[in-house]
Amino acid sequence: MLSLSEAESRTADLAAAARKAGADAADVIYVCNNATQISVRLGALEDVERSEGEEIGLRLFVGRRSASVSSSDLSQPALDALVERAVAMAREAPEDPYAGLAPEDRLLRGALPDVDGDDGADPSPAELRERAEAAEAAARAVEGVTNSEGAGASASRTVIALATSTGFARGYSNSGYGCSASVIAGEGGGMQRDYAYHSVRHLADLEDAAAIGARAGDRAVKRLNPGKLSSGAMPVVYDPRVGSGMLGHLAGAITGSAVARRTSFLLDKLGEQVFARGIVVRDDPLRKRGLRSKPFDGEGLPTAARDIIADGVLTGWIMDSASARQLGLEPTGHATRGVGGPPGSGLTNLYLEAGPLSPEELIADIKLGVYVTELIGQGVNGVTGDYSRGASGFVIRDGRLCEPVAEITVAGNLKDMFREMTPASDLVFRRAVDAPTIRIEGMTVAGA
């Protein structure tokens, strides 16, 4: 793994070499990741994985023609060949009127914002195994748990550097740690599984392994002996671990590429009331220790917190430079980039702000409804907003969570669902996309 300064220098040199070889402009991204994963099952070590890899990606432009190439060989002869191949490819590529680097005057200058993404810790495989074993033991100790799919613990470190031929050359590093457990409760045809996990940037923030395991076991046992539910229109309440998916559907609908292709169900909703008044959805790429925090985007533009939804109103699209040019707008600092291909656009630490009611208060007036803890399938149409997902969870009767229910379908249209959404007060920053408990009125539920 190169140091940050070495990575910045290597990418800058390759961008300069591309210009020297005949490219009009170029950018280069370097990504190196080292990771260790320990898996245990039924108290025994099942797998030890160690991966170490580095790649460099070059994108260059000859006029409005472009090409992208990548290599895991960072030797000088390999990089020389990479440049030669990319220039030849670009000269044969079709012209793209929207292709090009980010505007030079918009690039991040000065000191990088500190997102505190790397704690420098390096837990040993033995420490990771101990954490995984503790998670599984706690899960298996829950009464009613009969088998285990295993538990795991992981540690990783990533170095990312980006350089452009317009003079940008910066980098940053992230650490990452995780712990998970998945167990089975019950016997025979009545078995149910569930899981729990936690991922963080700093090892000190990782939840106690026993707590993770106990939650996995408790969730599996609570799902035993699911009942039936009559079909009809009723309120649906989403647990935070699945409610965050609603924000994912929002994010996909407001990317510049979807808008430019006219494949978004929110195409004509810019500046309009999309959610109820008071609803705020914020993207915060500079949150300290956030799972997707970064000081600059995939094109070198500065990142900043932004309310995607403010008082229920859609405030704008999220765009990389190419989609912004296509729409006649300015890029928003949301470019995402891998080592291969051009940038796309995406959000970072996205969350729905909490509301005033506790989860208990949120469901208190529901005579009959569903509390969803798991969603199945991909039945969401990004063009029309039509939504239909398999689900399981618990029946809500007279304001209380009651018996488990499985093999149901919840359906609606995202435009209506957004307007009928009410968040609870239990927001916790735990994932890359976070939401509190969410209630949505008038959805269609099809029982088994």
C-alpha positions as CSV (number, residue, x, y, z in Angstrom):
1,M,0.0,0.0,0.0
2,L,1.4,3.4,-1.0
3,S,1.4,6.2,1.5
4,L,-0.9,9.1,0.8
5,S,1.9,11.3,-0.5
6,E,3.2,8.5,-2.7
7,A,-0.3,7.9,-4.1
8,E,-0.8,11.5,-4.8
9,S,2.5,11.7,-6.6
10,R,1.9,8.5,-8.6
11,T,-1.5,9.7,-9.8
12,A,-0.2,13.2,-10.7
13,D,2.7,11.7,-12.7
14,L,0.3,9.5,-14.7
15,A,-2.0,12.4,-15.5
16,A,1.1,14.4,-16.7
17,A,2.2,11.4,-18.8
18,A,-1.1,11.2,-20.5
19,R,-0.9,14.9,-21.5
20,K,2.6,14.3,-22.8
21,A,1.4,11.3,-24.9
22,G,-1.2,13.5,-26.7
23,A,-4.2,13.7,-24.4
24,D,-5.9,17.0,-24.1
25,A,-7.0,16.3,-20.5
26,A,-6.8,13.3,-18.0
27,D,-7.7,12.3,-14.5
28,V,-6.3,9.3,-12.5
29,I,-7.6,7.5,-9.5
30,Y,-5.7,5.2,-7.2
31,V,-7.5,2.8,-4.8
32,C,-5.7,0.4,-2.4
33,N,-7.6,-1.8,0.1
34,N,-6.3,-4.2,2.7
35,A,-8.9,-6.2,4.5
36,T,-9.1,-9.1,7.0
37,Q,-12.3,-11.1,7.6
38,I,-12.8,-13.8,10.2
39,S,-15.8,-16.1,10.1
40,V,-16.9,-18.6,12.8
41,R,-19.8,-21.1,12.9
42,L,-21.0,-23.2,15.8
43,G,-18.0,-22.1,17.9
44,A,-15.4,-23.2,15.4
45,L,-13.2,-21.1,13.0
46,E,-14.7,-21.4,9.5
47,D,-12.8,-19.0,7.3
48,V,-9.9,-16.5,7.4
49,E,-9.8,-14.1,4.5
50,R,-7.0,-11.6,3.8
51,S,-7.1,-9.4,0.7
52,E,-4.6,-6.8,-0.4
53,G,-4.9,-5.1,-3.7
54,E,-4.2,-1.8,-5.4
55,E,-5.5,-0.5,-8.7
56,I,-5.0,2.6,-10.8
57,G,-7.5,4.0,-13.3
58,L,-6.8,6.4,-16.1
59,R,-9.4,8.4,-18.0
60,L,-8.2,10.7,-20.8
61,F,-9.7,12.9,-23.5
62,V,-8.7,13.6,-27.0
63,G,-11.0,16.4,-27.9
64,R,-14.5,15.1,-27.0
65,R,-13.4,11.5,-27.3
66,S,-12.5,9.6,-24.2
67,A,-11.3,6.3,-22.9
68,S,-10.9,4.7,-19.5
69,V,-8.4,2.0,-18.6
70,S,-7.2,0.4,-15.4
71,S,-4.4,-1.7,-14.1
72,S,-3.3,-3.6,-10.9
73,D,0.3,-3.5,-12.1
74,L,1.8,-0.2,-11.0
75,S,5.3,-0.8,-12.5
76,Q,6.5,2.0,-14.8
77,P,6.5,-0.2,-18.0
78,A,2.9,-1.2,-17.2
79,L,1.8,2.4,-16.7
80,D,3.6,3.5,-19.9
81,A,1.6,0.8,-21.8
82,L,-1.6,1.9,-20.0
83,V,-1.2,5.5,-21.3
84,E,-0.4,4.3,-24.8
85,R,-3.4,2.0,-24.9
86,A,-5.8,4.7,-23.5
87,V,-4.7,7.3,-26.1
88,A,-5.2,4.8,-28.9
89,M,-8.6,3.9,-27.6
90,A,-9.7,7.5,-27.2
91,R,-8.8,8.3,-30.8
92,E,-11.2,5.6,-32.0
93,A,-14.0,6.4,-29.5
94,P,-17.2,8.3,-30.6
95,E,-17.4,11.9,-29.7
96,D,-19.4,12.9,-26.5
97,P,-20.4,16.5,-26.3
98,Y,-20.8,16.3,-22.5
99,A,-17.4,14.6,-21.8
100,G,-14.7,16.3,-19.9
101,L,-13.1,17.0,-16.5
102,A,-14.8,19.0,-13.8
103,P,-14.5,22.8,-14.2
104,E,-11.0,23.8,-13.0
105,D,-12.3,26.7,-11.0
106,R,-14.6,24.4,-9.0
107,L,-11.9,22.0,-7.8
108,L,-11.1,21.8,-4.1
109,R,-8.3,24.1,-3.1
110,G,-6.6,24.6,0.3
111,A,-6.7,22.3,3.3
112,L,-8.8,19.1,3.1
113,P,-11.7,19.0,5.6
114,D,-11.0,16.5,8.3
115,V,-13.7,13.7,8.3
116,D,-11.8,11.6,10.9
117,G,-12.1,8.5,8.8
118,D,-9.0,6.6,9.8
119,D,-8.1,5.7,13.4
120,G,-4.9,3.9,12.5
121,A,-5.9,0.8,14.5
122,D,-4.8,-2.7,13.3
123,P,-6.6,-5.4,15.2
124,S,-5.0,-8.9,14.9
125,P,-6.8,-11.9,13.4
126,A,-6.9,-13.3,16.9
127,E,-8.8,-10.2,18.2
128,L,-11.2,-10.4,15.3
129,R,-11.8,-14.1,15.9
130,E,-12.5,-13.4,19.6
131,R,-15.1,-10.7,18.6
132,A,-16.8,-13.0,16.1
133,E,-16.9,-15.9,18.6
134,A,-18.4,-13.6,21.3
135,A,-21.2,-12.4,18.9
136,E,-22.1,-16.0,17.9
137,A,-22.0,-17.3,21.5
138,A,-24.4,-14.5,22.6
139,A,-26.7,-15.2,19.7
140,R,-26.8,-19.0,20.4
141,A,-27.4,-18.4,24.1
142,V,-30.8,-16.9,23.3
143,E,-33.5,-19.4,24.2
144,G,-35.2,-20.7,21.1
145,V,-32.1,-20.4,18.8
146,T,-31.4,-23.8,17.3
147,N,-28.7,-23.2,14.7
148,S,-26.2,-20.7,13.4
149,E,-25.4,-19.4,10.0
150,G,-22.2,-17.9,11.5
151,A,-20.7,-14.7,12.8
152,G,-17.9,-12.6,11.5
153,A,-15.6,-9.7,12.3
154,S,-13.6,-7.6,9.9
155,A,-11.0,-4.8,9.6
156,S,-9.9,-2.9,6.6
157,R,-8.0,0.2,5.4
158,T,-8.4,2.0,2.1
159,V,-6.2,4.7,0.5
160,I,-7.8,6.8,-2.3
161,A,-6.0,9.4,-4.4
162,L,-7.2,11.5,-7.3
163,A,-5.3,13.7,-9.7
164,T,-6.3,15.7,-12.7
165,S,-4.2,17.3,-15.5
166,T,-5.6,20.6,-14.3
167,G,-3.5,20.5,-11.2
168,F,-5.6,18.7,-8.6
169,A,-3.7,15.9,-6.7
170,R,-5.1,14.9,-3.3
171,G,-5.9,11.8,-1.3
172,Y,-7.3,10.4,1.9
173,S,-7.6,7.2,3.8
174,N,-10.4,5.3,5.6
175,S,-10.4,2.5,8.2
176,G,-13.4,0.2,8.6
177,Y,-14.5,-2.4,11.1
178,G,-17.5,-4.6,11.3
179,C,-19.2,-7.4,13.3
180,S,-22.2,-9.5,12.5
181,A,-24.2,-12.6,13.5
182,S,-26.9,-14.6,11.7
183,V,-28.8,-17.4,13.5
184,I,-31.8,-19.7,13.1
185,A,-34.6,-20.3,15.6
186,G,-37.2,-23.1,15.7
187,E,-37.3,-26.5,14.1
188,G,-38.3,-28.1,10.7
189,G,-40.6,-26.1,8.5
190,G,-41.1,-23.5,11.2
191,M,-37.5,-22.3,11.3
192,Q,-36.8,-18.5,11.0
193,R,-33.6,-16.7,10.6
194,D,-32.5,-13.2,11.4
195,Y,-29.3,-11.2,11.8
196,A,-27.6,-8.1,13.3
197,Y,-24.5,-6.2,12.3
198,H,-22.6,-3.0,13.0
199,S,-20.0,-1.2,10.8
200,V,-17.9,1.8,11.8
201,R,-14.8,3.8,10.8
202,H,-13.2,3.8,14.3
203,L,-12.7,0.5,16.2
204,A,-13.6,2.3,19.5
205,D,-17.1,3.0,18.1
206,L,-17.9,-0.7,17.3
207,E,-20.8,-2.0,19.3
208,D,-20.0,-4.8,21.8
209,A,-20.0,-8.1,20.0
210,A,-22.3,-9.8,22.6
211,A,-24.9,-7.1,22.2
212,I,-24.9,-7.6,18.4
213,G,-25.2,-11.4,18.8
214,A,-28.0,-11.1,21.4
215,R,-30.0,-8.8,19.1
216,A,-29.6,-11.3,16.2
217,G,-30.9,-14.2,18.4
218,D,-33.8,-12.2,19.8
219,R,-34.9,-11.1,16.4
220,A,-34.9,-14.7,15.1
221,V,-36.9,-16.0,18.0
222,K,-39.5,-13.2,17.8
223,R,-40.2,-14.3,14.2
224,L,-41.3,-17.8,15.1
225,N,-44.9,-19.0,14.4
226,P,-45.9,-16.2,12.0
227,G,-49.7,-15.7,11.6
228,K,-52.0,-14.6,8.8
229,L,-53.1,-11.1,7.9
230,S,-56.1,-10.0,5.9
231,S,-55.5,-8.0,2.8
232,G,-56.5,-4.4,2.6
233,A,-55.4,-0.8,2.8
234,M,-53.6,0.1,6.1
235,P,-50.7,2.0,7.7
236,V,-47.3,0.4,7.2
237,V,-44.5,1.1,9.7
238,Y,-40.9,0.5,8.6
239,D,-38.3,-0.5,11.1
240,P,-35.2,1.8,10.8
241,R,-33.1,-1.0,9.3
242,V,-35.5,-1.2,6.3
243,G,-36.9,2.3,6.3
244,S,-33.6,3.6,5.0
245,G,-34.3,1.9,1.7
246,M,-36.9,4.6,1.1
247,L,-34.1,7.2,0.9
248,G,-32.3,4.9,-1.5
249,H,-35.3,5.1,-3.9
250,L,-35.2,8.9,-3.5
251,A,-31.5,9.0,-4.3
252,G,-31.9,7.0,-7.4
253,A,-34.6,9.3,-8.7
254,I,-32.6,12.6,-8.3
255,T,-29.3,11.6,-9.9
256,G,-28.4,13.7,-12.9
257,S,-28.1,10.7,-15.2
258,A,-31.7,9.5,-14.4
259,V,-33.0,13.0,-15.0
260,A,-31.1,13.5,-18.2
261,R,-32.4,10.2,-19.5
262,R,-35.9,11.1,-18.3
263,T,-36.2,7.9,-16.4
264,S,-37.1,9.3,-13.0
265,F,-40.5,9.3,-11.3
266,L,-39.6,12.7,-9.9
267,L,-38.7,14.2,-13.2
268,D,-41.1,17.2,-13.0
269,K,-41.0,17.7,-9.2
270,L,-38.0,20.0,-8.8
271,G,-38.9,22.8,-6.4
272,E,-42.2,21.2,-5.6
273,Q,-43.6,19.6,-2.4
274,V,-42.6,15.9,-2.6
275,F,-42.9,15.1,1.1
276,A,-45.1,16.5,3.8
277,R,-44.1,19.9,5.2
278,G,-41.5,19.7,8.0
279,I,-39.7,16.7,6.4
280,V,-35.9,17.2,5.9
281,V,-33.6,14.7,4.1
282,R,-30.0,15.7,4.4
283,D,-26.8,14.5,2.8
284,D,-23.7,15.1,4.9
285,P,-20.4,14.0,3.3
286,L,-18.3,15.8,6.0
287,R,-19.8,14.0,9.1
288,K,-16.9,12.9,11.3
289,R,-16.4,9.2,11.1
290,G,-19.3,8.8,8.7
291,L,-19.3,5.6,6.7
292,R,-19.3,7.5,3.4
293,S,-17.6,10.7,4.4
294,K,-15.1,12.1,2.0
295,P,-13.4,15.5,1.7
296,F,-13.8,15.7,-2.1
297,D,-15.9,13.9,-4.7
298,G,-14.9,11.6,-7.5
299,E,-13.9,14.6,-9.7
300,G,-12.0,16.6,-7.1
301,L,-14.9,19.0,-6.2
302,P,-15.4,19.9,-2.6
303,T,-18.2,18.2,-0.7
304,A,-20.6,19.9,1.6
305,A,-23.8,19.1,3.6
306,R,-27.0,19.7,1.7
307,D,-30.7,19.4,2.4
308,I,-31.9,17.3,-0.5
309,I,-35.5,17.7,0.8
310,A,-36.2,20.9,2.8
311,D,-39.6,21.3,4.5
312,G,-40.8,18.6,2.1
313,V,-39.6,20.4,-1.1
314,L,-37.2,18.8,-3.6
315,T,-34.3,21.3,-3.7
316,G,-32.3,20.0,-6.7
317,W,-30.6,17.2,-8.5
318,I,-27.3,15.5,-7.6
319,M,-24.8,15.7,-10.6
320,D,-21.4,14.9,-11.8
321,S,-19.9,17.1,-14.5
322,A,-21.2,15.2,-17.5
323,S,-24.8,15.0,-16.4
324,A,-24.7,18.6,-15.3
325,R,-23.5,19.7,-18.8
326,Q,-26.3,17.6,-20.3
327,L,-28.8,19.4,-18.1
328,G,-27.3,22.8,-18.5
329,L,-26.5,23.1,-14.8
330,E,-23.4,23.0,-12.5
331,P,-22.0,19.9,-10.9
332,T,-22.9,19.5,-7.2
333,G,-19.9,17.7,-5.7
334,H,-21.7,14.3,-5.8
335,A,-19.5,12.5,-8.4
336,T,-18.7,8.9,-7.6
337,R,-15.8,7.1,-9.2
338,G,-14.3,3.6,-9.5
339,V,-11.0,2.8,-11.3
340,G,-12.9,1.8,-14.4
341,G,-15.2,4.0,-16.5
342,P,-16.4,7.5,-16.1
343,P,-17.8,9.0,-12.9
344,G,-21.4,8.7,-11.9
345,S,-23.3,10.5,-9.2
346,G,-24.4,9.4,-5.7
347,L,-25.1,10.5,-2.2
348,T,-23.0,9.9,0.9
349,N,-24.2,9.9,4.5
350,L,-27.9,10.4,3.7
351,Y,-30.5,10.6,6.5
352,L,-34.1,11.5,7.2
353,E,-34.4,13.9,10.1
354,A,-36.3,12.7,13.2
355,G,-39.8,13.7,14.0
356,P,-41.3,14.6,17.4
357,L,-43.1,11.3,18.1
358,S,-41.6,8.3,19.7
359,P,-42.1,4.9,17.9
360,E,-44.7,4.0,20.5
361,E,-46.6,7.2,19.9
362,L,-46.3,6.8,16.1
363,I,-48.3,3.6,16.2
364,A,-50.5,4.3,19.2
365,D,-53.6,5.1,17.0
366,I,-53.2,2.2,14.5
367,K,-56.1,-0.2,14.8
368,L,-54.7,-2.6,12.2
369,G,-51.4,-2.3,10.4
370,V,-48.0,-3.9,9.8
371,Y,-44.6,-3.2,11.3
372,V,-42.0,-4.3,8.6
373,T,-38.6,-5.6,9.6
374,E,-37.5,-7.3,6.4
375,L,-38.2,-6.6,2.7
376,I,-37.7,-9.1,-0.1
377,G,-37.4,-8.6,-3.8
378,Q,-36.7,-5.6,-6.0
379,G,-40.2,-4.6,-7.1
380,V,-39.6,-0.9,-7.5
381,N,-40.0,0.9,-10.8
382,G,-37.8,3.9,-10.9
383,V,-39.6,5.4,-13.9
384,T,-43.2,5.3,-12.5
385,G,-42.5,5.0,-8.8
386,D,-44.6,1.9,-8.5
387,Y,-43.6,-0.1,-5.4
388,S,-44.3,-3.7,-4.5
389,R,-42.1,-5.7,-2.1
390,G,-42.4,-8.9,-0.3
391,A,-42.2,-8.3,3.5
392,S,-42.3,-9.8,6.9
393,G,-42.6,-8.3,10.4
394,F,-45.3,-7.9,13.0
395,V,-49.0,-7.1,13.0
396,I,-50.0,-3.9,14.7
397,R,-53.3,-4.2,16.6
398,D,-54.8,-1.5,18.7
399,G,-51.5,0.4,18.8
400,R,-49.3,-2.5,19.9
401,L,-46.9,-4.9,18.1
402,C,-48.4,-8.3,18.2
403,E,-47.8,-11.6,16.4
404,P,-45.2,-12.0,13.7
405,V,-46.3,-12.2,10.1
406,A,-44.5,-13.4,7.0
407,E,-45.0,-13.8,3.2
408,I,-47.0,-10.6,2.8
409,T,-46.7,-7.9,0.1
410,V,-46.7,-4.2,0.7
411,A,-47.5,-2.0,-2.3
412,G,-48.1,1.6,-3.3
413,N,-46.5,4.4,-5.4
414,L,-43.4,6.2,-4.1
415,K,-44.9,9.6,-4.9
416,D,-47.8,8.9,-2.6
417,M,-45.7,7.1,0.0
418,F,-43.4,10.1,0.3
419,R,-46.3,12.5,0.9
420,E,-47.8,10.2,3.5
421,M,-44.5,9.5,5.4
422,T,-44.1,10.4,9.1
423,P,-40.8,9.9,10.8
424,A,-40.4,9.0,14.5
425,S,-37.9,10.4,16.9
426,D,-35.5,7.4,17.1
427,L,-32.9,8.4,14.5
428,V,-29.5,6.9,15.1
429,F,-26.5,7.3,12.8
430,R,-25.6,3.7,12.3
431,R,-25.4,3.1,8.6
432,A,-24.5,5.0,5.4
433,V,-28.2,5.8,4.9
434,D,-30.2,6.3,8.1
435,A,-33.8,6.8,8.9
436,P,-35.9,6.6,12.1
437,T,-39.0,4.5,12.3
438,I,-41.3,5.5,9.5
439,R,-45.0,5.4,9.2
440,I,-46.7,5.5,5.8
441,E,-50.5,5.8,5.5
442,G,-52.8,4.0,3.1
443,M,-50.5,1.3,1.6
444,T,-52.0,-1.9,0.1
445,V,-51.1,-5.0,2.0
446,A,-51.7,-8.4,0.5
447,G,-51.8,-11.2,3.2
448,A,-50.8,-14.8,2.7
